[in-house]
């Protein structure tokens, strides 16, 4: 069951961010400027978090580890992207991000 409370990270400008979202959390990133993002999402078995990276973010590089039934809304192109996405992840994205992920 998801936490009904939305958690937001908005309008931050930082060099690097390490983020862990788990246990049914609902987390939205919006209008941030981040040099490097290291995100581990849905690490606990059957944790099912909801995680958004909106198109208004400017992230230069990221390492994303998305697991365990995460619903991941990914709309911001990240130039230097490394990712691991489990087969149980439900991924929502747009054409620009899909093309960038294939490179």
C-alpha positions as a Python dict, from the first residue, in 0.01 Angstrom:
ca = {
    (1, 'X'): (0, 0, 0),
    (2, 'X'): (136, 341, -97),
    (3, 'X'): (178, 625, 145),
    (4, 'X'): (-90, 877, 46),
    (5, 'X'): (136, 1170, 136),
    (6, 'X'): (339, 1314, -147),
    (7, 'X'): (701, 1405, -73),
    (8, 'X'): (862, 1666, -299),
    (9, 'X'): (1213, 1786, -367),
    (10, 'X'): (1167, 2118, -549),
    (11, 'X'): (1390, 2402, -670),
    (12, 'X'): (1716, 2276, -517),
    (13, 'X'): (2053, 2351, -673),
    (14, 'X'): (2315, 2105, -545),
    (15, 'X'): (2634, 1935, -664),
    (16, 'X'): (2526, 1582, -570),
    (17, 'X'): (2238, 1397, -409),
    (18, 'X'): (2209, 1044, -271),
    (19, 'X'): (1845, 939, -250),
    (20, 'X'): (1669, 630, -119),
    (21, 'X'): (1293, 587, -169),
    (22, 'X'): (1127, 275, -33),
    (23, 'X'): (828, 113, 140),
    (24, 'X'): (537, 253, -56),
    (25, 'X'): (667, 610, -64),
    (26, 'X'): (543, 871, -311),
    (27, 'X'): (832, 1099, -414),
    (28, 'X'): (845, 1376, -676),
    (29, 'X'): (1149, 1567, -803),
    (30, 'X'): (1061, 1898, -970),
    (31, 'X'): (1264, 2202, -1091),
    (32, 'X'): (1596, 2091, -941),
    (33, 'X'): (1952, 2148, -1067),
    (34, 'X'): (2168, 1853, -967),
    (35, 'X'): (2522, 1772, -1076),
    (36, 'X'): (2507, 1401, -984),
    (37, 'X'): (2211, 1193, -861),
    (38, 'X'): (2260, 852, -700),
    (39, 'X'): (1912, 703, -645),
    (40, 'X'): (1815, 365, -503),
    (41, 'X'): (1441, 319, -538),
    (42, 'X'): (1236, 24, -414),
    (43, 'X'): (1520, -176, -259),
    (44, 'X'): (1302, -363, -4),
    (45, 'X'): (1112, -662, -143),
    (46, 'X'): (760, -566, -261),
    (47, 'X'): (813, -204, -152),
    (48, 'X'): (622, -57, -452),
    (49, 'X'): (718, 312, -432),
    (50, 'X'): (597, 579, -675),
    (51, 'X'): (885, 796, -803),
    (52, 'X'): (876, 1095, -1042),
    (53, 'X'): (1161, 1278, -1213),
    (54, 'X'): (976, 1556, -1396),
    (55, 'X'): (1100, 1727, -1714),
    (56, 'X'): (1172, 2051, -1525),
    (57, 'X'): (1482, 1898, -1360),
    (58, 'X'): (1834, 1960, -1491),
    (59, 'X'): (2050, 1662, -1389),
    (60, 'X'): (2398, 1629, -1542),
    (61, 'X'): (2470, 1268, -1443),
    (62, 'X'): (2292, 989, -1255),
    (63, 'X'): (2310, 632, -1137),
    (64, 'X'): (1954, 499, -1095),
    (65, 'X'): (1878, 162, -933),
    (66, 'X'): (1503, 103, -969),
    (67, 'X'): (1364, -220, -819),
    (68, 'X'): (1068, -409, -667),
    (69, 'X'): (746, -298, -833),
    (70, 'X'): (839, 69, -846),
    (71, 'X'): (613, 290, -1056),
    (72, 'X'): (872, 520, -1216),
    (73, 'X'): (769, 835, -1408),
    (74, 'X'): (1087, 951, -1585),
    (75, 'X'): (1057, 1263, -1804),
    (76, 'X'): (1394, 1443, -1772),
    (77, 'X'): (1677, 1360, -2014),
    (78, 'X'): (2000, 1298, -1818),
    (79, 'X'): (2311, 1321, -2042),
    (80, 'X'): (2536, 1084, -1841),
    (81, 'X'): (2296, 813, -1725),
    (82, 'X'): (2365, 469, -1578),
    (83, 'X'): (2062, 269, -1473),
    (84, 'X'): (1938, -68, -1358),
    (85, 'X'): (1562, -123, -1383),
    (86, 'X'): (1401, -447, -1267),
    (87, 'X'): (1148, -635, -1479),
    (88, 'X'): (880, -562, -1214),
    (89, 'X'): (920, -184, -1257),
    (90, 'X'): (635, 0, -1428),
    (91, 'X'): (811, 268, -1638),
    (92, 'X'): (638, 579, -1776),
    (93, 'X'): (853, 796, -2000),
    (94, 'X'): (848, 1017, -2309),
    (95, 'X'): (1018, 978, -2648),
    (96, 'X'): (1320, 1195, -2563),
    (97, 'X'): (1401, 995, -2249),
    (98, 'X'): (1336, 661, -2424),
    (99, 'X'): (1582, 757, -2701),
    (100, 'X'): (1845, 870, -2448),
    (101, 'X'): (1811, 541, -2255),
    (102, 'X'): (1888, 340, -2572),
    (103, 'X'): (2229, 504, -2617),
}
